């Protein structure tokens, strides 16, 4: 997992904790995700979003303004919140 992907998922994790846990369909505006980009100069969050969509952890709406957690993304965030590693993380850290 790239640094950018980790930053994006951490943003979802932060927001889903506030909302009571990661669930399929949880949505964040693209602007809210990219908001943290200033804290991470040199990290391409746009590319990270594209990669997370390709990996089926996020889904993007037709206008490209909203990103939704898929079932796989919610499962991975849920595992991370409890300190468990997802099987898809093996060898990627």
URDA-V43744 format. One record per residue. RES is the residue in one small letter. SS is DSSP state (@ for helix, = for strand, . for the rest). PSI is psi in degrees with one decimal (NA if undefined). Layout:
res->RES ss->SS psi->PSI
res->RES ss->SS psi->PSI
This chain:
res->x ss->. psi->133.1
res->x ss->. psi->165.2
res->x ss->@ psi->-40.1
res->x ss->@ psi->-43.1
res->x ss->@ psi->-41.9
res->x ss->@ psi->-40.8
res->x ss->@ psi->-44.4
res->x ss->@ psi->-47.3
res->x ss->@ psi->-34.7
res->x ss->@ psi->-35.4
res->x ss->@ psi->-44.7
res->x ss->@ psi->-43.3
res->x ss->@ psi->-44.1
res->x ss->@ psi->-47.5
res->x ss->@ psi->-36.0
res->x ss->@ psi->-28.3
res->x ss->@ psi->-41.2
res->x ss->@ psi->-36.8
res->x ss->@ psi->0.0
res->x ss->. psi->10.7
res->x ss->. psi->155.3
res->x ss->. psi->127.1
res->x ss->. psi->145.8
res->x ss->. psi->133.0
res->x ss->. psi->-7.8
res->x ss->. psi->135.5
res->x ss->= psi->142.4
res->x ss->= psi->142.1
res->x ss->= psi->146.1
res->x ss->@ psi->-40.4
res->x ss->@ psi->-36.7
res->x ss->@ psi->-33.0
res->x ss->@ psi->-47.0
res->x ss->@ psi->-14.5
res->x ss->@ psi->-36.3
res->x ss->@ psi->-4.0
res->x ss->@ psi->-33.6
res->x ss->@ psi->-23.0
res->x ss->@ psi->-7.7
res->x ss->. psi->68.2
res->x ss->. psi->140.5
res->x ss->. psi->-5.1
res->x ss->. psi->125.5
res->x ss->. psi->94.1
res->x ss->@ psi->-28.1
res->x ss->@ psi->-45.4
res->x ss->@ psi->-36.9
res->x ss->@ psi->-41.9
res->x ss->@ psi->-45.1
res->x ss->@ psi->-44.8
res->x ss->@ psi->-39.9
res->x ss->@ psi->-33.3
res->x ss->@ psi->-43.6
res->x ss->@ psi->-34.4
res->x ss->. psi->1.4
res->x ss->. psi->31.2
res->x ss->. psi->-25.8
res->x ss->= psi->158.4
res->x ss->= psi->141.4
res->x ss->= psi->145.3
res->x ss->. psi->170.9
res->x ss->. psi->-33.3
res->x ss->. psi->-13.0
res->x ss->. psi->12.2
res->x ss->. psi->-13.8
res->x ss->= psi->140.6
res->x ss->= psi->134.8
res->x ss->= psi->143.1
res->x ss->= psi->132.7
res->x ss->. psi->175.5
res->x ss->@ psi->-40.5
res->x ss->@ psi->-39.3
res->x ss->@ psi->-42.6
res->x ss->@ psi->-38.3
res->x ss->@ psi->-43.6
res->x ss->@ psi->-43.7
res->x ss->@ psi->-38.6
res->x ss->@ psi->-39.8
res->x ss->@ psi->-40.2
res->x ss->@ psi->-36.5
res->x ss->@ psi->-29.8
res->x ss->. psi->0.4
res->x ss->. psi->8.7
res->x ss->. psi->144.8
res->x ss->. psi->140.5
res->x ss->. psi->144.7
res->x ss->@ psi->-27.6
res->x ss->@ psi->-12.2
res->x ss->@ psi->-13.2
res->x ss->. psi->126.6
res->x ss->. psi->-0.4
res->x ss->. psi->-0.1
res->x ss->. psi->NA
